[in-house]
Structures are given as structure tokens and as C-alpha cells.
């Protein structure tokens, strides 16, 4: 039986508390606009124009069920204000729901006949009614009800968006950084990561040892993609086309990478990148087995090491002769032992110094192979 570990060796940057807890944003420009839409106009923006993006939720059910959903609709029909909601606006004008997704989905579901009201405490006569069962006056009241939003607009920095997202989502289980990225940057990037994580190639190469809990698997795959694109000098900013640099701020960097994949890579390029990763993982498993990403331990099997996963995946993304498997396997095991002793695969693994050391060693090894 394969055991999915709840943590990775040298895991860093996944939880908000680990990363930049005292970050200050000098001269950061934060733009916030207050807006209001009727429910009818909201449907137009979400369903017809697709100007507001309601992504599938990452932790919670998309639509409230039973009494909770009915109480929301009852409040609207009675004219009771519901809490303000938050949107992030991209440079193209599209808006992403980051707080209020369940309320919006529940409202839109009721509007299209998705459920009937039940257990109402005040409007008892409406129990059992779907939207079309309401009289025209009540339908009008519902459609004209005003919803209020704060819209976080460009050029608000990505790192500030994380802090805002974290603050407005503290009511329940606090989201980690990868769960926030999954909500903020839906598109080709999240599809690419999901496809790799759900693949047999990933599960085989990791021995099923990376847990999907709290998107830990998505995080390790995103990092591997990001550093490959960085080291091969493919990354550039979506607005100015300038090269993206890494400055030890892993969250800001990963956000820029996901934006790059979503906005600047074609569907064909994304598909090609996915196939390269799957091929690399397949070859790693065939050559090194399911302990490829683990350093050797004395008397105890060590967890998968996150930087080692990134580096070995990077190595196998290039074309080199893998015919002499026995010699290559031995050389890689010797390399792993040396890397483990270096100290750059533990501790502050996200520093520029650590990153530079790791990839200089891997690139040197790659030259010897080629």
C-alpha cells in the first residue's frame, strides 16, 4: 500500500505564515473601486458576457445546500443586505470572484431553477417554491436586488492581492498559498498542473507519495514548471514583455509564472510542455524507480525532497542519451548523495543563492551527460 505523505522534505512557501509574514510594500499602488449590480445584471455579467469569472471552488461546495441556501434567498426577498463581496480585475477587464463565490453561485442557481426553498422561518408561504413559482412581483424584487462589491483593480501588485485574499477568507479554514493561487489564476496554468498531478506518470514517479491534501501536489508541480521556464529563459511579463527574474519571493514569482502560462503561452505550447513533463516523469520512474526524489536515509525512508523533485525533473526535460542505464543510474545516485551533503536542499531553499547552486550543479551534470 502506497502512503501519501502529508508533508515534503524541505517544503517551504506553502503556508502564508511561512512566507513573508512581515512583508512591507513600499510605494505599492492599491486601487479599490466600490460597485453594485442587480442580480439580473450580475447574471448577464457572469453567464452571458463572462466578464465575471466564477471558478470551481477549491475547498468548499460551490452552492450552499438546504436551509443555508434558502435563508440567503429569503434575506434577498426581504431586502436584507448581505455582506459585500470582492472581485479582482485583470488588465483585460475580466473579474475573478475571490470572496462571495458561494453566495453568487447560490443566487444564480436559484434564478435558473436549481433548487426550491425550504425551512423558511419568516416567509413560510414560499416553502417549496422555485424561482418560477414566485409571483411576478417577488421575481422582480429578486432580480432587482442590489449586490455590493469591492473591485481590486490594476496595478495592485500580485503580492498585495494575496494579502487581501487571505484577509477576506479567514472565516473558515485558512487557505494556504497554493489554494489561493488556484483560485486567483484559473486557466491554462491550473489545467496544466491538474493534468500532470492526476497523471499515472506523476503518481508512479513519486510512488504516490505526494498528498493532494491542501494542494501539496499542485504546489510541487508548479514549482518544477516555474523553475524550468526560468532556467530556460522563457519567462516574460504579460504586460511589458520583460524577462521575469527570481528575487527570492516565491509567491510573487509563482503568480507571474501562472499569469505567463495563462496569457502568453498558446494552447499548443501548453500541451507540448505537459507532454515534456509527462515524458520526463516516465523516464525518471523507468530509470530510478519510485524513490527517485528521496535522499537516502539510515534506517528510515525519507520523504520526497521538494528541491530534488524540481532538479531531477528539470534534468530529464532535456534530450540526452539514456541507453547506458546502469552507469547513468549510478551517476545520479552519486550526484544525489553529493547534493544532500551540500545543505542547499534543506533550510532556506527559496533563496537566490540556494537556487543558483542547485541549478548550476544540475546544469554541470547535464553537460557531462551530453
N, C-alpha and C positions, 0 to 999 in steps of 0.2 A: 504493500500500500504506500503510495507516494504522499508525503506530508507537505502541505503548503505552509511555509514559514510566515509568521506574522511580522517579521522584520528582516531587513537585509543587512549584511555586514557593511559598515561604513555608509549606512544610509544617512543622508542629510538633505535638508531643504524641503522635506515633505510636509512638515508641520509648520504653521505660522510662527509658533513660539521659538522654533529653532533658528529662524531666519530673519535677520534684520529687525529685531524687536525694537531697537531704538533708532531706526532709520529716520532721518530728518530730510525733508525735501526742500532745499534752498531754491528760492525763485520759481517753485513749481506753480504753474497756472492751472487752477481748477475752475472749470466752468460748469455751473449748475443752473438749469432752467426749470421753472415750475410750469406744468401744463395740465390741462384737463380735457378729457374726451368723454362723450356719451358712450354708453355701451354699444349702441348701434354703430357709431363711428369707430369704436375700438375693433369691432368685428371686421369692418371694412379694412382697417389697417393691418390686422393680423391675418385674415383669411383671403381677402381679395387682392389687396395690394402687396401683401407680405412685407410691409415696411417694419413691422414689429415681429421679431423672431421669438417664438416660444419653443425653446429646445426641450427635448425629453428630459425629465429631471434625473438627477444623479443619485439622490438618496431617498427622496420621498415619492409617494404616489403623485402623479400629475394632477389628478382630480380628487377633491375631497369626496368622501362617501357618506351616505346616510344622513344623520342628524346634522353634522357639521356643514355639509353642502346645503341642506335645506335652511339652516339658520342664516347662512350667508345670503341666500336668495330672499328670505323673509326680511332681513335687515334692509336690503335694497328696496323692496316693495314698500317698506315703511318709511323710506327716506332717511334711514340712519346712516351717518357717514362711516365708511370703512377705512382702515388705515391706508396711508399714502403708499404708493409703490415706486420702485426705482427701475430706470432704464439706463443702459449705456448706449450712447450713439457713436457709430463708427464714422469714418471720414466720408463714406458713401451715403450717409444719411439713414442707413438701416439701424434699427434699435433692438437691443438684446434685453430681455426681461431678466433682471437679477434678483429682484425681490417682489413677490406678488404673483409668481407663476401659477401657484395652485389656485389662487382666487380667480385669476383670469381664465384659466382652463375650466374651472367650475362654472363660471358665468357663461362662457361660450358653449359649454356642454349643455347647460340648461336651455340656452337660446335655441339650440338646434334639436331639442327634444331628447337629450341624453339621459335624463332621469326625471322622476316625479317627486314632488315634495312630500315629506313625511315628518311626523313628530313635531309639527309646528306648535309653539307654545302660545302664540298670540293670534295669528291668522289661521285659526283651526279649520275654517271652511275651505282652505286651499289644500289641505292634505289630500294627496292622491292626484294632484294636478300637475300635468306637464305644462310647458310654456304655452302651447297652442290651446290648452284648456282654460287659460285665463281669459277674462273678458277683455275687450279691446282697450278699455281704459287702463287696466293693470298692465297689459302688454306695452302700452305707450309709456307708462310710468317706468317700467323696467328698461325699455330701450333708451329712454331719455336721461336715465340716471347718470350723474356726472362722476367719473373716476378721476382721482388726482395722482399726478406723477411728478417725481423729480427726475430730470433727464441729465445725466452726466455726459458732457459734450467734449469733443476735441478742443484744445490739445491736452486735456487732462492726461498726465503720464500713466503708463500701464501699472507702475508700482503703486500709485495712489489708488487706482481702481481696485487693486487687491485689498487695500486697507478699507476702502468704502464697502466693498462686497463683504468683507469679514465683519464689519460693524453691523451691517443691516441683517446679517444672517446668524446672529448669536442666540436666537430664541430657542433653538433645539440643539441637536448635536453639531458642534462646531466643525465646519468644513476644513479640510486640510488644503494645502496649496494646489495639489493636483485636481482635487474635486472642483476647486474654483476655476482653474484653467479649463477644465472640461465643460463648465457652464459658460464661460466667457468667450471661448474661441471655437464654437461649433463649426464644423465644415470639413474640408478635406483632411485637415490635420487630425481631428478626432477620429474620423473614419479610418485613416491610415493606421493610427495607433491601435484602434479597436481590432482591425483586421489582423494585425501582427500578433497581438496578445491572445486572440482567440484561435490562432493557427496551431496545427499539430506541431509545426516546426518549433515554435516558441516553447510549447509545453514539453516537447521531447528534449530540447537542448537544455532546459532548466530543470528537467526531471520533475516537472510540476511543482517546483519549489518556490515559486513566487506567487504569493497570495494576491487575488484580485481585491481583497478587503481594503477599503479606503483608497482604491485605485493605485495600489502599490505597483502592480504590474504595468499599468499605463505610464507611471512615472519613470520607471527604469527604461522602458522602450523609448519614451520621448527624449530622455537624456541621450541615449545612444544615437538616435536620429539627429538630434541637435548638434552634438559634437562631431559627428561625421560631416554634416553640412558645413560646420565651422572650419574644420581642418582641411576640407577640400575647397575652401574659399568660394562656396556657392551662395552664401547668405548675403542679403541686402535688405535695406529698409523698404517698406512698402510705399512710403510717401516720396522719399528723395532718391531712392536707388543707391544709397551709400552702403558700403560694406558694414555688416554688423560685427562689432567687436565684443569680446568677452571681458568683463571687468570685475569678475568675482561675484556679481549679483545674479545668482542663478535664476531667481524668479523673473526679473526683468528680461534676461536673456531668453528663457524658455517661452515667455509671452511673445517676444519678437519672432522667434522661430515659428511658432504656430501661426502668427499673422502672415509670415512669409509663405508658408505652405498653403494657407487658405487663399491668399490674394495673388501671389506671383508665380506659383507653380501650376502648370497645366495639368489637366486630368491624366494625360498620358505620362507626364513626368512623375506624378504621384504614384501611378500604377507601376512604373518602372522602378521607382525607389522601393516600393513594397516588395516587388519580386526579388530585388537585390538582397534585401534583408532576409527574406524567407530562404533564399538560396544560401546565404551566409550561415544562418542558423542550422540549416540542414547539414551543411558541410562540417560545422563545428560538432554537431552531435555524432556524425559518422566517424569523425577523427578522434574526438576527445571524450565522447560519452556524456552522461548527464551530470557529471561533476566538473565540467569544463570551467565553470565560472566560480568554482570554490578553490580557495587555497588549502593546502594540506594542513591537517591538524593532528595533534598527538592524542590518540585515544578518543577523540570526539570529532564527528563530522561538522565542519564549519558551515555557516550559512553562505548563500550566494553573496559574493562581494560585488557591490554595485559598480565601482570603477572598473573592476576586472571584466564585468559584462560589457561595459562600454568599449573597452580597449580591444578585447578579443573579437567582438562583433565588427569593429572598425577594421581590424586586420583581415578578416575573412571577406570583407566587402570588395577587396581588390583581387585582380586576377593574378594568380601565381601557381606554379606547378605543385600540385598536391599528390603526385604519384608515389613518391617515396614516403609513405605514411609513417612507417616506423621511426625514421630519422626525424621527420617533422614533429611527430608526437613527442619524442624525447626532447627536442629542442624547445618546444613550447613549455613542457613541464619544467625544464631548467630555467626558462625565462620567468615563469610564474613564481618559482622559488626566489629568484633574484628580486622580482617586483615586490613580493611580500616582505622581504627584508628591507626594502628601500624606505618604508614608512610613508610613502606618498599614496598608498591605497587605504590608509586609515586616517582618522582625525579630520583635519580641515581639507577635505578632498575637493572642495569647490574653489579654492584659492587659485589665482592665475599661476602661481609657482607650481602647485601640485599638478595642475592640468598640463602645464608646459612640460614638466618632467615626464609624465606618463606617456604623452603622445610622442615625445622625442625618442623615448625608448622603443615604442611600438614602430615608429617610422624607421628607426635604425634596423630593427629586426626585419621589417618588411623589405628593406633594401638588400639585406643578406639573403632573403628568400628568392628575390627576383634575380 
